[in-house]
Amino acid sequence: MNDSIRYDRPIKIAEGIYWVGFYDRITNFHCNPYLIIEEDKAVLIDGGSRPDFAVVMMKILQTGIDPKQISALVYQHPDPDLCGSMSNMIDICDNPDLRILSDATNNIFITYYIEREKHNLLEPIDKYGYSYTFCGRTLQFFKTPYCHSAGSFTTYDSKTKTLFSSDLFGSFSKEWDLFVKLDDECIECTDFDHCVKRRPYCPLPDIVDFHRKIMPSEKALKYAMDMISHIDIDIIAPQHGSVFANRRDINVLTKKLSLLTQVGIDALIK
């Protein structure tokens, strides 16, 4: 772990973007909510689980944002590790203009996280033409179906060229830092189980293992990587694992994942 980073505080990853997650010293399986601030408004991406709510909200407050300034909650798939605190978030935001944005397929399941009288807050991203603008800052939504849910999508901040990639580029991290940079030798590596430099830890096996277990098929993963390869990205901010802020690393990971085999059902059916 990078001892120079204070994980008990919000951490800036780009202009107006903060990691507001919980550093889990026990499991090392991290869920990463992100807060995007523009002028006097904010948008929260994948707000986190119910047990993490107090920590996430504390860090939001530490950025100087009042919860009432949050105009939208974006949920990129309907799992409880990012949606579990939704009801708490709605209550504490106490904003009559608050919107919950997700894919229509996700919204079928997201309704079960909140009271029926609040279902009117849910809006499908296609209603906005797959983009959302606040205070002049535009977020674009790119669908990545079946990676890993039918309604999964990613969110792109054009101002900083940051892609909030949901489960894509995530990891079961045996060791964790918020920021990871691949070593030069990792670029051409194909044997993730035997490091030629005999380093004590490499992030690639954990990333590969995560995608093989979480993504449903090689076709779904390749479709998502092909789509992402056409986006101008400087930073990948996944919902699990670590942030990548190096274009070379992003391109290498995108290529490796697009060619990954034994993904999901394809590991069982030949």
C-alpha positions as a printed Julia matrix, in Angstrom:
270×3 Matrix{Float64}:
   0.0     0.0     0.0
   1.16    3.54   -0.78
   1.7     5.03    2.68
   1.8     8.57    1.26
  -1.91    8.45    0.39
  -4.47    9.1     3.11
  -7.29    6.67    2.44
  -9.34    8.16    5.27
  -9.86   11.26    3.1
 -11.39   11.86   -0.35
  -8.68   11.47   -2.99
  -8.57   13.59   -6.12
  -8.01   11.51   -9.27
  -8.66   14.26  -11.85
 -10.0    17.81  -12.07
 -13.2    17.85  -10.01
 -13.21   14.05   -9.51
 -12.74   12.39   -6.13
 -12.54    8.79   -4.95
 -14.83    8.62   -1.91
 -14.6     4.92   -1.14
 -13.83    2.71    1.83
 -10.36    1.23    2.21
 -11.05   -2.37    3.23
  -7.95   -3.62    5.04
  -9.5    -7.05    5.63
 -10.66   -8.27    2.22
  -8.73   -5.96   -0.17
 -11.84   -6.16   -2.41
 -12.59   -2.49   -2.88
 -15.73   -0.79   -4.13
 -14.96    2.62   -5.57
 -17.6     5.37   -5.55
 -16.57    8.58   -7.35
 -17.84   12.13   -6.87
 -17.71   14.57   -9.8
 -17.94   18.24   -8.82
 -18.59   21.12  -11.21
 -19.22   24.57   -9.74
 -22.02   24.17   -7.16
 -23.31   20.77   -8.34
 -22.1    17.19   -8.08
 -22.81   13.74   -9.49
 -22.08   10.51   -7.6
 -21.04    7.43   -9.58
 -21.85    3.99   -8.09
 -22.54    5.22   -4.55
 -21.62    2.06   -2.67
 -23.02   -0.54   -0.3
 -25.17    0.13    2.74
 -22.37   -0.81    5.21
 -20.05    1.68    3.48
 -22.58    4.53    3.47
 -21.24    6.39    6.53
 -17.65    6.39    5.21
 -18.68    7.43    1.7
 -20.89   10.25    2.95
 -18.18   11.48    5.35
 -15.76   11.78    2.43
 -18.35   13.54    0.28
 -18.75   16.1     3.06
 -14.97   16.44    3.32
 -14.84   17.61   -0.31
 -16.94   20.59    0.78
 -20.08   19.4    -0.99
 -23.44   19.56    0.77
 -25.48   16.44   -0.16
 -28.24   18.77   -1.39
 -25.86   19.83   -4.16
 -25.83   16.31   -5.63
 -28.03   16.48   -8.73
 -27.73   12.88   -9.93
 -26.86    9.41   -8.7
 -25.52    7.21  -11.5
 -25.67    3.42  -11.11
 -23.93    1.49  -13.87
 -25.37   -1.91  -12.93
 -27.82   -3.07  -10.25
 -25.58   -4.98   -7.79
 -25.84   -4.26   -4.03
 -22.15   -3.37   -3.69
 -22.89   -0.11   -5.49
 -26.67    0.27   -5.07
 -27.11   -0.85   -1.46
 -26.92    2.66    0.02
 -29.28    4.18   -2.55
 -32.15    4.77   -0.15
 -29.8     6.42    2.36
 -28.33    8.62   -0.38
 -31.75    9.79   -1.53
 -32.81   10.68    1.99
 -29.68   12.62    2.9
 -29.52   14.46   -0.43
 -33.03   15.79    0.21
 -33.02   17.36   -3.24
 -36.38   17.58   -5.08
 -34.5    17.73   -8.4
 -32.37   14.65   -7.68
 -32.32   12.06  -10.44
 -31.26    8.42  -10.37
 -29.77    7.5   -13.74
 -29.27    3.99  -15.05
 -30.14    1.78  -17.98
 -33.81    0.84  -18.29
 -32.9    -2.84  -17.85
 -31.17   -2.05  -14.57
 -34.06    0.07  -13.34
 -36.31   -3.0   -13.19
 -34.1    -4.28  -10.34
 -33.08   -0.92   -8.87
 -36.69   -0.26   -7.88
 -36.25   -2.87   -5.12
 -33.69   -0.69   -3.32
 -36.07    2.22   -2.73
 -39.62    2.91   -1.59
 -42.34    2.85   -4.25
 -43.12    6.54   -3.82
 -39.55    7.31   -4.9
 -39.64    5.31   -8.12
 -40.34    8.54  -10.0
 -36.71    9.55   -9.35
 -35.5     6.73  -11.61
 -34.79    7.74  -15.19
 -33.28    5.7   -18.02
 -30.13    7.08  -19.61
 -31.66    6.9   -23.09
 -34.14    9.6   -21.99
 -31.18   12.01  -21.97
 -29.73   10.75  -25.24
 -27.11    8.75  -23.32
 -25.58   11.89  -21.8
 -26.11   14.12  -18.78
 -24.95   17.72  -18.47
 -24.66   19.69  -15.24
 -23.11   23.17  -14.93
 -21.78   22.75  -18.46
 -19.98   19.47  -17.72
 -21.14   16.54  -19.84
 -21.1    12.87  -18.94
 -21.6    10.38  -21.77
 -22.96    6.87  -21.26
 -21.71    3.92  -23.31
 -23.56    0.62  -23.07
 -21.5    -2.5   -22.35
 -24.21   -5.18  -22.3
 -23.54   -8.34  -20.27
 -20.36   -6.92  -18.74
 -21.44   -8.14  -16.43
 -25.19   -7.34  -16.32
 -27.57   -7.01  -19.27
 -27.92   -3.27  -18.61
 -24.3    -2.5   -17.77
 -22.79    0.72  -19.1
 -19.78    2.97  -18.57
 -19.69    6.72  -17.94
 -17.25    9.08  -19.69
 -16.3    12.52  -18.43
 -15.2    14.4   -21.53
 -13.63   17.23  -19.5
 -10.93   15.0   -17.98
 -11.18   12.06  -20.42
 -11.99    9.79  -17.49
 -13.92    6.58  -18.06
 -15.82    5.23  -15.05
 -15.71    1.64  -16.23
 -17.96   -0.13  -13.72
 -16.75   -3.76  -13.3
 -14.58   -3.58  -16.42
 -10.86   -3.24  -15.61
 -11.71   -4.35  -12.07
  -9.73   -6.76   -9.94
  -9.7    -9.19   -7.04
  -6.73   -7.33   -5.55
  -4.46   -9.41   -3.32
  -2.6    -6.16   -2.7
  -4.23   -2.79   -3.26
  -3.36    0.79   -4.04
  -5.79    3.29   -5.52
  -3.35    4.03   -8.36
  -1.52    1.3   -10.27
   1.06    1.6   -13.04
   2.28   -1.39  -15.01
   6.02   -2.03  -15.2
   7.67   -2.15  -18.61
   8.12   -5.93  -18.38
   4.38   -6.39  -17.81
   3.51   -5.03  -21.24
   4.64   -8.08  -23.21
   3.97  -10.63  -20.47
   1.73  -13.58  -21.33
   2.52  -15.88  -18.39
   0.72  -14.18  -15.51
   1.6   -16.95  -13.04
   5.38  -16.76  -13.39
   6.9   -13.29  -13.26
  10.21  -13.19  -15.13
  11.45  -10.55  -12.7
  10.22  -12.57   -9.7
   8.35   -9.62   -8.26
   6.41  -10.45   -5.08
   3.19   -9.09   -6.6
   1.81   -8.34  -10.07
  -1.68   -6.82  -10.59
  -2.31   -8.55  -13.92
  -3.23  -12.05  -12.61
  -5.83  -10.52  -10.29
  -7.32   -8.48  -13.15
  -7.44  -11.51  -15.43
  -8.94  -13.71  -12.72
 -11.63  -11.11  -11.99
 -12.75  -10.86  -15.61
 -12.75  -14.62  -16.13
 -14.99  -15.09  -13.09
 -17.26  -12.04  -13.33
 -17.81  -11.54  -17.07
 -20.21  -14.0   -18.7
 -18.41  -14.72  -21.97
 -15.51  -13.91  -24.26
 -17.87  -12.29  -26.78
 -19.39   -9.93  -24.23
 -15.96   -8.86  -22.96
 -14.54   -8.39  -26.45
 -17.58   -6.33  -27.49
 -17.04   -4.0   -24.52
 -13.29   -3.67  -25.12
 -13.81   -2.94  -28.82
 -16.25   -0.17  -27.93
 -13.94    1.28  -25.27
 -10.95    1.24  -27.64
 -12.62    3.99  -29.69
 -12.98    6.39  -26.73
 -10.28    9.0   -26.03
  -9.31    7.95  -22.49
  -6.67    9.31  -20.13
  -7.94    7.67  -16.92
  -9.78    4.43  -16.19
 -11.67    4.53  -12.88
 -13.23    1.11  -12.2
 -15.78    0.28   -9.52
 -13.44   -2.43   -8.16
  -9.66   -2.54   -8.08
  -7.38    0.36   -8.95
  -7.3     3.48  -11.1
  -5.14    3.51  -14.24
  -3.91    6.95  -15.3
  -1.41    5.98  -18.0
  -2.52    5.76  -21.63
  -0.03    3.01  -22.42
  -1.37    0.87  -19.58
  -4.97    1.53  -20.62
  -4.25    0.49  -24.21
  -2.36   -2.63  -23.08
  -5.13   -3.72  -20.7
  -7.83   -3.07  -23.3
  -6.01   -5.27  -25.82
  -5.25   -8.04  -23.32
  -8.85   -8.16  -22.11
 -10.26   -8.12  -25.65
  -8.22  -11.27  -26.4
  -8.85  -12.98  -23.07
 -10.06  -16.58  -23.26
 -11.76  -18.91  -20.76
 -14.11  -16.12  -19.74
 -17.29  -17.07  -17.88
 -19.27  -19.83  -19.59
 -16.53  -20.24  -22.2
 -14.3   -21.78  -19.54
 -16.88  -24.54  -19.05
 -18.21  -25.17  -22.54
 -15.8   -25.99  -25.34
